[in-house]
Amino acid sequence: MRILALSLDLDDTLWPVRPALEQADRELDDYLKRHYPEVARAWPIPAMRELRAQVAAERLDLAHDFTTQRHLTMQRAFAACGIDEAPLDALWEIYFSARNRVELYADALPALERLSARLPLASLTNGNADLGRIGLLAHFRHQVSARDTGVPKPDPRIFQAAAAALGVAPHELMHVGDDPMLDVKGARDAGLRTAWLNREGLPWPDELGAPPDLTLRDLSALADWVETSRSGSGQA
């Protein structure tokens, strides 16, 4: 297959995201306990998570924008406590800083170094990770996010936006991610080639149709495949 570029999912592809999100919730809760104890009492972490889920369910127009969802959540929590002006900038910085203190999978950075030496890379995510804060920005030519494009995966338009940013046709772009629906089926429906990062060795869900072009246990295997495919042929 003729692959001229790669797009990579971020959360749960380059790092496990749950530990960072849980730490972000704890640090935000600690801040509220110190500075806004009435809000912390009314909205402990489980309640705050439920409120955010409620906001997401009510504001389907913001399905692509986790940042605004979280801002609205904080505004509602403070308003429920009689505080009209939530300190959104301070709250967001606390949360966002912790959210981006991720621990990369052991294979991620070595693989990114190998991949970016061979092909142009774009990040493609529904989330709001900041590659600059994480220290990985230099490996990517472009960053494509649901918030910026206005649509989340698996909408074909976000994948097509990645192909356009990289200057390749959709069938010349391979998308790599961990989620069978959002990453593999979404990319395939948009005309991309697909690689499923299946760290747990799970069976492909047949209800999603054809399996991915590649199934990989880690990113090292992807780098091996790219290097082998391009050696001697000049292209993957």
N, C-alpha and C positions, 0 to 999 in steps of 0.2 A: 504494500500500500504506500502511496505517496504522501508522506507527512512532512509538512514544511514548518509547523509550529505546534506548540502545546499550550493548552490552558489547564490550570490546576485549581481545583477546589482548595480551600484553606482549612477550615475547622474540621477536625477528625480525619484530615488527609495529611497535613504537615504536623499537626499537634492534636492531642486530645483536648477538646474544648471544655468539657464539663468541669474539670478542676479549676480552670481560670474563672469560669462563670460563677462557681460557688464561692471562690475567694472574693470576687468582686461584690457579691451579695453581702458577704460577711463584713467587708471593709466599709461598705455603704451603711450597713446597719450600725457598725461601731460609731461612725460619724454622727448618725442620727441620735444615738444614745447620749453622745457627749454634748451635742449642740441643740438638738430638737427632741428632748426625751418624750414629749407628748406624742410626737409622730412615731417614734420608735415603739412606744407602748401600744399605740393603735394599730401599727402596721409592722409586726415582726416579719421575719423573712418569709415564712409560708404565706402569710396574708398578702404581702407585697407581690409575691409571685402570682397568686390568684388574681390580684388586681391587674397585673400586666396581661395575664391571659384574657381577662375580661375586656381590656382595652383592645387587644388584638382581635378578639371575636367581634367587637362592635365596629372597629375601624378596618374593614377589609380593604379599604382604599389605601391603607398603609402596610399591606402585607409585604411590600418590598423595602420597608423602612423601619428597621428595628430601633434605630436611634430615636426617631420621633415617637415611636410607641413608648419607649422608656421615659422620654420627657413628659409625655402626657400622663403616664402612670404616676410620676412624682408630683405633677401638678394636682392630680386628683387626691393623692394621699395627703398632701399638705392642705388642700382646700377642705377636705373632710375634717381636718383638725382646726379649722377656722383661720388658716394662714393663707392669704390670697397670693402672696408672692413667694413661690418656692425658689430657693437659691440654685437654679438649674445649672449654672456654669460650674459651681463648686461641686455639686452632686455628680454631675456628669464626669468631671475630671477624676474624681475618686473612683468611680465605677470603671471608666474607660482605661485608666492607668492599670488597674488590677486585671481587667479583662484581657489586656495585651501582654501581661507577664505569663506567657505560655511556656511550656516545656516541650521542645520539639521532640518528635519521635527520633530515635537514634539514627535512623537512615535518612532523615529528611535533608539536613544540611549537606552532607556529602553528595547526595543524589542531585540536589539543586545545583551544586557547583559543576557536576558533570553534565547535567542536562543543559544548563544555560550556556555552556561552552559549545554545545552542538546545535541548539535550536533556540529561536526566540520564544520566550515564555510570557504568558499573561496569567495573572490571578483572576479567578472567576468565582465570586462568592455571593451568597445571600446575606452574609453576616456583615459585621462592621469592624473586623480586625484591621489594625493599622500596621502595614508591613514596615513602615519607617520606624515605628516604636519597637517593633519586634526585632528589627535588624536584618530583614531579608529583602529590602526593596531593591538592592543592587542586582539581584538575580532576575528581575522581571522587567520586561520592556513596557508592559501596560498593566493597569489595574482596572478590572471591570467588576462593578458591584451592582446589586439589585437596586440600591438606593440611587445610584447615579443614572442607571438606565431606565428606572421607573417600573421594571418588572422583575420578579424573582424567577429563579429556576423552579420548575422545568419549562417555563415559557421559552419558545424558540428564539425570541428576540434577544435575550441576553447572550445566548451562544453566538448568534449572528453578529452581535455587537463586538464580541471578542474577535471573531474572524476578521471583521472590518478593521478593528484597531491594529491587528497584526498584519493586515494587508494580504490575506490569503483567502481562498475560497473555503466555504465550510467543509468540503470533503478533504481539504488539505490540512485541516486542524484536528488534532486529537485532544479530547477532553478527558481529564483524569480526575476521578473522585471516588468517594467512599459510598455514596448513597445510590442504590440501584434505580430509584425513581427519579430523584432530582438530577443526578449527575449522568447516569448512563442512558436511561430512556429519554430524558430531556435532550441530551446532546444528540442522540441518534435521530430523534424526531426533527431536529434542526438541521440534519444533514452532515453532522460531524462524525468522525471516527471516535471510538470510545475505549477507555481503559478503566476497569473497575478495580479499585484498590480494596482488596478483600483480605484484610489482615487476619480475620478470624476463620478463614477457610469455609465460609458459609456456602450453601448451594444457591445457585442462581434462581430467583423467583420466576418460575415459568409464566406466571400470569402477566409479567411485564413484556412478554414477547421475546424476540431474538436476544441471545446473550451478547455481551460486549465483545468487541474485537480482541481485547486482551483482558485476562484476569490475572492480577498480580498480588502477591502476598506482601510486598513492601515496595518502596520507591527505588531501592537498589535494583530490583528486577526491571523496573521501567528504564533506568539508566543503562542497564546491560542491554536491553532490547534496542534502545535507540542507537547505542554505539555499534552493536552488531549489525543492525539494519543499514546504518549509514556507511559502514566501512566497505569500501570497494564500489559502492553504488552512488555515493555522493548525496543520498537522500534516504530517509526512513521509508 
